[in-house]
Amino acid sequence: NIGGDLWNIRPLLERIGYRILSTYTGDASIHDIAKAPRAKLNVLMCHRSINYATQMFWEKYALPWLKVNYIGVAETARSLREMAEFFDDQTLTENTEKVIAAEMERITPALERYQERLDGKRIMLFVGGSRSHHFQHLSEELGMNVVMAGYEFAHRDDYEGRQVLADMKETAISRVVPDLHYERESGCEPPADLEQKKDELGGHLLDYEGMIAHMKKGALIVDDLNHFETEAIIRELQPDVFCSGIKDKYVVEKMGVPSRQLHSYDYSGPYTGFDGALIFAKDIDMAVSTPTIKYMKPPWRKKESGSDA
């Protein structure tokens, strides 16, 4: 629940009619977590941080998981629709469409204004978890050009999708962090129509396609950048905004490039759901539009000009 992400999503789910039994967030309680095996569907937002738990629930309790993305207008709508499709419930389906229509009517005028202002801006994304993938959707919805994306602590399946897991070889780290598997609990059976649902849900049920599948031709894919590499890439790609975390923020801003945090949201956010898309658009617009950052002189320019100012 980074920066209150769930707080934007919970009201949407409750308006549709879902009963949320348990959440694996920073503000969850042990009592909530204990109720998790009773759920009918496990929704997975961050593939890197919590996919081990969802896989455990699947192996032990036959609890299916659905890869969702609540960052971006279209992706939020897609995730809500696929949840309703999983349950194949007419009321949930109708309520989902009503909620999406109401939210779109409410946010579209403001969103279009930001799209006009941000169209063509160059954005770089270097975040953990699945966020560099998630935020590509929202950035592109706003008309921005994602020129670089990557992760600090991702695994191959975060980039290439879960289909690579079967071919990955064990390494020395496997002795320290073993690949755990679990026995199926007695009486726990998956839905009878699971295979049909997997075909219907666009490859998001018990699967994840990875970030590379979404990357545009010519965009740069990176992994675990250090600050030297970050500076070199910024000089080469000349982005309008760099989105990362606190370790990179001030290094980047000293280069005269605005930076927004996608972990703590710089005391703004959250960026999830329909409201979150507007907050993100407003924050990025402020970042790229303010002239303040242009007055920052990086150390090498001070040396070139012979000025200490």
Sequence and secondary structure as in RCSB ss.txt:
>XXXX:A:sequence
NIGGDLWNIRPLLERIGYRILSTYTGDASIHDIAKAPRAKLNVLMCHRSINYATQMFWEKYALPWLKVNYIGVAE
TARSLREMAEFFDDQTLTENTEKVIAAEMERITPALERYQERLDGKRIMLFVGGSRSHHFQHLSEELGMNVVMAG
YEFAHRDDYEGRQVLADMKETAISRVVPDLHYERESGCEPPADLEQKKDELGGHLLDYEGMIAHMKKGALIVDDL
NHFETEAIIRELQPDVFCSGIKDKYVVEKMGVPSRQLHSYDYSGPYTGFDGALIFAKDIDMAVSTPTIKYMKPPW
RKKESGSDA
>XXXX:A:secstr
 GGGHHHHHHHHHHHHT       STT  HHHHHTGGG S EEES HHHHHHHHHHHHHHH   EEE   SSHHH
HHHHHHHHHHHHT HHHHHHHHHHHHHHHHHHHHHHHHHHHHHTT EEEEEESTTHHHHHHHHHHHTT EEEEEE
ESS  HHHHH GGGGGG    THHHHS        TT    TTHHHHHHHTTT BS    SGGG  TT EEEES 
 HHHHHHHHHHH  SEEEE HHHHHHHHTTT  EEESSSGGG     HHHHHHHHHHHHHHHHH SGGGG   HH
HHHHHT   
